[in-house]
Amino acid sequence: MLEKKIKVLVVDDSAVVRKVFKEELSRDKEIEVIGTAPDPYVARDKIVKLKPDVVTLDIEMPRMDGLTFLKKLMRHYPLPVIIVSSLTKKGGKLAMDALSLGAIEVISKPSSAYSVGEMSVQLIDKIKAVAGIDVQRRKKTELDEAGPTKPMPRALAKTTNKIIAIGASTGGTEALKVVLTGMPPNAPGLAVVQHMPANFTTSFAQRLNELSAITVKEAADGDSLVNGVALIAPGNYHMLLKRSGARYYVQVKTGPLVHHQRPAVDVLFHSVATYAGGNAVGVILTGMGSDGALGLLKMKEAGARTVAQDEKTCVVFGMPKEAIKLGGVDKVVPLENIAGTALDFAIQQG
């Protein structure tokens, strides 16, 4: 727990959103909303004067859009930024652009699909997770440790019916880009849960598909999980692995939040332990909290091989740390070695 309160600046052109965010965040004793701003120009002055620890930033604003402001902020005054965007296709694409520019997290604005209560719980968790992150060091680490990864040629003839299950949260969008672009076209089928709101996962999957040698798509209920394909759990839906004979497929369903999340990594990992057992490889990447830790242990106990991202290359070491603590991890490696380690594990189980 931090000794001092986390100082937060809320940047949004909607007076209603600013008011709701200030009220909800102020309920937490570890957070202090030190100010709000209706546009980037006001925000710039308040950041210099008030020195917040975390900024929540809307993307679509008057005078200067959020992406332009974020680019300037990361160049001149880098600090943890959480993007707050609308539940629209356009909002999802812009959020992906923001994450590429240096934002650490993304959350959806309250709407009929996302209650204020759920939003506030998740936003508070995210603020606590990103507070204190050295954004400059993080970007340097990403460049030095996990630069552009080319698909690795590997003898994967023995990986028929193998599954790689991956879970990630805070910082996971960039980490997954490194992992999935490191997969060759004939990689085992991948099932991926990244904590992300509804609609945003569509743009996320499309972006990864453009960059990867494998096919990356947002999962639909009943989709087969086959070699060379990565299925991303849709935002606001859990994704489970199922099996019919030799065919693996996914079930996409609603249900209660698990670890304050939907989709939840634990939901996927438990199903993989049940239906794939020793035919699976489990991967846990950067993220806050403990989602996935118990599920990864269950996978290992069912015969799967497991790997976790190391602390140095994690934005937040929470999820891997908890999985290691439970004894669910076979190997801990830097981000740039995750893809190769997962493939090696799949081959060894052939």
ABEGO torsion letter per residue (X at the ends): XBABBBBBBBBBABAAAAAAAAAAAAABAABBBAEBBABAAAAAAAAAAAGBABBBBBABBBGBBAAAAAAAAAAABBBBBBBBBBBBAAAAAAAAAAAAAGBABBBBBBBAABBAAAAAAAAAAAAAAABGBBAAAAAAAAAAABBBBBBBBBBAAAABGBBBBBBBBBGAAAAAAAAAAABBAABBBBBBBBBBBBGAAAAAAAAAAAABABBBBBBBBGBBBBBGBBBBBBBGBBBBBBBBEABBBBBBBBEBBBGGBOBBAAAAAAAAAAAAEAABBBBBBBEBEABGAAAAAAAAAAGBBBBBBBAAABABAAAAAAAAAAGABABBBBAAAAAAAAAAAAAAAX
